[in-house]
Amino acid sequence: MFKKIASTVVVSSVVFLSGCAMQPTHAMVYSNATSPYMATSAEAGSKVGESETCTNVLGLIATGDCSISTAAKNGGIKTVSTVDWKGTNILGFYSTGKTIVTGK
């Protein structure tokens, strides 16, 4: 009986932690990475814009504006070429991230 309960708890924890407060490139314990998110057919530009940092706690509280439009506006970009995501994740309980765009 104990083994069945322990197995259920472990599987439930893995499922719970894998869905909350994660980013495109992530690890279960700790990650701090920049991941490609999207590329358009637009010609590459030299401008770079970043959104503000968004925060997620326990998958229950999330704050910030990580939108592509905000990042583009912050970089003075009218035509977006690429979009990247830079984020940090700690045990799936706490994560931060921001959107980085390039373009003209």
Contact map, one row per residue, 1 for C-alpha under 8 A:
11111000000000000000000000000000000000000000000000000000000000000000000000000000000000000000000000000000
11111100000000000000000000000000000000000000000000000000000000000000000000000000000000000000000000000000
11111110000000000000000000000000000000000000000000000000000000000000000000000000000000000000000000000000
11111111000000000000000000000000000000000000000000000000000000000000000000000000000000000000000000000000
11111111100000000000000000000000000000000000000000000000000000000000000000000000000000000000000000000000
01111111110000000000000000000000000000000000000000000000000000000000000000000000000000000000000000000000
00111111111000000000000000000000000000000000000000000000000000000000000000000000000000000000000000000000
00011111111100000000000000000000000000000000000000000000000000000000000000000000000000000000000000000000
00001111111110000000000000000000000000000000000000000000000000000000000000000000000000000000000000000000
00000111111111000000000000000000000000000000000000000000000000000000000000000000000000000000000000000000
00000011111111100000000000000000000000000000000000000000000000000000000000000000000000000000000000000000
00000001111111110000000000000000000000000000000000000000000000000000000000000000000000000000000000000000
00000000111111111000000000000000000000000000000000000000000000000000000000000000000000000000000000000000
00000000011111111100000000000000000000000000000000000000000000000000000000000000000000000000000000000000
00000000001111111110000000000000000000000000000000000000000000000000000000000000000000000000000000000000
00000000000111111111000000000000000000000000000000000000000000000000000000000000000000000000000000000000
00000000000011111111000000010000000000000000000000000000000000000000000000000000000000000011100000000000
00000000000001111111010000010000000000000000000000000000000000000000000000000000000000000001000000000000
00000000000000111111110000000000000000000000000000000000000000000000000000000000000000000001000000000000
00000000000000011111110000000000000000000000000000000000011000000000000000000000000000000001100000000000
00000000000000000011111000000000000000000000000000000001111000000000000000000000000000001001111000000000
00000000000000000111111101000000000000000000000000000000000000000000000000000000000000001001001000000000
00000000000000000000111111000000000000000000000000000000000000000000000000000000000010111000000010000000
00000000000000000000011111000000001010000000000000000000000000000000000000000000000010000000000000000000
00000000000000000000001111100010111000000000000000000000000000000000000000000000000000000000000000000000
00000000000000000000011111110111100000000000000000000000000000000000000000000000000000001000000000000000
00000000000000000000000011111110000000000000000000000000000000000000000000000000000000001000000000000000
00000000000000001100000001111110000000000000000000000000000000000000000000000000000000000111000000000000
00000000000000000000000000111110000000000000000000000000000000000000000000000000000000001111000000000000
00000000000000000000000001111111000000000000000000000000000000000000000000000000000000011110000000000000
00000000000000000000000011111111100000000000000000000000000000000000000000000000000000111100000000000000
00000000000000000000000001000111110000000000000000000000000000000000000000000000000001111000000000000000
00000000000000000000000011000011111000000000000000000000000000000000000000000000000001110000000000000000
00000000000000000000000010000001111100000000000000000000000000000000000000000000000111100000000000000000
00000000000000000000000110000000111110000000000000000000000000000000000000000000000111000000000000000000
00000000000000000000000000000000011111000000000000000000000000000000000000000000001110000000000000000000
00000000000000000000000100000000001111100000000000000000000000000000000000000000011110000000000000000000
00000000000000000000000000000000000111110000000000000000000000000000000000000000011100000000000000000000
00000000000000000000000000000000000011111000000000000000000000000000000000000000111000000000000000000000
00000000000000000000000000000000000001111100000000000000000000000000000000000001110000000000000000000000
00000000000000000000000000000000000000111110000000000000000000000000000000000000100000000000000000000000
00000000000000000000000000000000000000011111000000000000000000000000000000000011100000000000000000000010
00000000000000000000000000000000000000001111100000000000000000000000000000000000100000000000000000000010
00000000000000000000000000000000000000000111110000000000000000000000000000000000110000000000000000000111
00000000000000000000000000000000000000000011111000000000000000000000000000000000100000000000000000000111
00000000000000000000000000000000000000000001111100000000000000000000000000000000000000000000000000000111
00000000000000000000000000000000000000000000111110000000000000000000000000111000000000000000000000000111
00000000000000000000000000000000000000000000011111000000000000000000000100101000000000000000000000011110
00000000000000000000000000000000000000000000001111100000000000000000001111111000000000000000000000011100
00000000000000000000000000000000000000000000000111110000000000000000011101100000000000000000000001111000
00000000000000000000000000000000000000000000000011111000000000001111011101000000000000000000000001110000
00000000000000000000000000000000000000000000000001111100000000011100001000000000000000000000000001100000
00000000000000000000000000000000000000000000000000111110000000011100000000000000000000000000000111000000
00000000000000000000000000000000000000000000000000011111000001111100000000000000000000000000000111000000
00000000000000000000000000000000000000000000000000001111100011110000000000000000000000000000011110000000
00000000000000000000100000000000000000000000000000000111111111100000000000000000000000000000111100000000
00000000000000000000100000000000000000000000000000000011111111000000000000000000000000000000111000000000
00000000000000000001100000000000000000000000000000000001111110000000000000000000000000000001110000000000
00000000000000000001100000000000000000000000000000000001111111000000000000000000000000000000100000000000
00000000000000000000000000000000000000000000000000000001111111000000000000000000000000000000000000000000
00000000000000000000000000000000000000000000000000000011111111100000000000000000000000000000000000000000
00000000000000000000000000000000000000000000000000000111101111110000000000000000000000000000000000000000
00000000000000000000000000000000000000000000000000000111000011111000000000000000000000000000000000000000
00000000000000000000000000000000000000000000000000011110000001111100000000000000000000000000000000000000
00000000000000000000000000000000000000000000000000111100000000111110010000000000000000000000000000000000
00000000000000000000000000000000000000000000000000111100000000011111011000000000000000000000000011100000
00000000000000000000000000000000000000000000000000100000000000001111111000000000000000000000000000100000
00000000000000000000000000000000000000000000000000100000000000000111111100000000001000000000000000111000
00000000000000000000000000000000000000000000000000000000000000000011111110000000000000000000000000000000
00000000000000000000000000000000000000000000000001100000000000001111111111000000000000000000000000000000
00000000000000000000000000000000000000000000000011110000000000000111111111100000000000000000000000111000
00000000000000000000000000000000000000000000000111100000000000000001111111111101000000000000000000001100
00000000000000000000000000000000000000000000000010000000000000000000111111111100000000000000000000000000
00000000000000000000000000000000000000000000000011100000000000000000011111111000000000000000000000000000
00000000000000000000000000000000000000000000001111000000000000000000001111111000000000000000000000000000
00000000000000000000000000000000000000000000001010000000000000000000000111111100000000000000000000000001
00000000000000000000000000000000000000000000001110000000000000000000000111111111000000000000000000000111
00000000000000000000000000000000000000000000000000000000000000000000000110011111000000000000000000000011
00000000000000000000000000000000000000000100000000000000000000000000000000001111100000000000000000000011
00000000000000000000000000000000000000010100000000000000000000000000000100001111111000000000000000001111
00000000000000000000000000000000000000111111100000000000000000000000000000000011111000000000000000001111
00000000000000000000000000000000000011110001000000000000000000000000000000000001111100000000000000001110
00000000000000000000000000000000000111100000000000000000000000000001000000000001111110000000000000111100
00000000000000000000000000000000011111000000000000000000000000000000000000000000011111000000000000111000
00000000000000000000001100000000011110000000000000000000000000000000000000000000001111100000000011110000
00000000000000000000000000000001111000000000000000000000000000000000000000000000000111110000000011110000
00000000000000000000001000000011110000000000000000000000000000000000000000000000000011111000001111000000
00000000000000000000001000000111100000000000000000000000000000000000000000000000000001111100001110000000
00000000000000000000111001101111000000000000000000000000000000000000000000000000000000111111111100000000
00000000000000000000000000011110000000000000000000000000000000000000000000000000000000011111111000000000
00000000000000001000000000011100000000000000000000000000000000000000000000000000000000001111110000000000
00000000000000001111110000011000000000000000000000000000010000000000000000000000000000001111111000000000
00000000000000001001100000000000000000000000000000000001111000000000000000000000000000001111111000000000
00000000000000000000100000000000000000000000000000000011110000000000000000000000000000001111111100000000
00000000000000000000110000000000000000000000000000000011100000000000000000000000000000111101111110000000
00000000000000000000000000000000000000000000000000001111000000000000000000000000000000111000011111000000
00000000000000000000001000000000000000000000000000001110000000000100000000000000000011110000001111100000
00000000000000000000000000000000000000000000000001111100000000000100000000000000000011100000000111110000
00000000000000000000000000000000000000000000000001110000000000000111001000000000001111000000000011111000
00000000000000000000000000000000000000000000000111100000000000000001001000000000001111000000000001111100
00000000000000000000000000000000000000000000000111000000000000000001001100000001111100000000000000111110
00000000000000000000000000000000000000000001111110000000000000000000000100001001111000000000000000011111
00000000000000000000000000000000000000000111111100000000000000000000000000001111110000000000000000001111
00000000000000000000000000000000000000000001111000000000000000000000000000011111100000000000000000000111
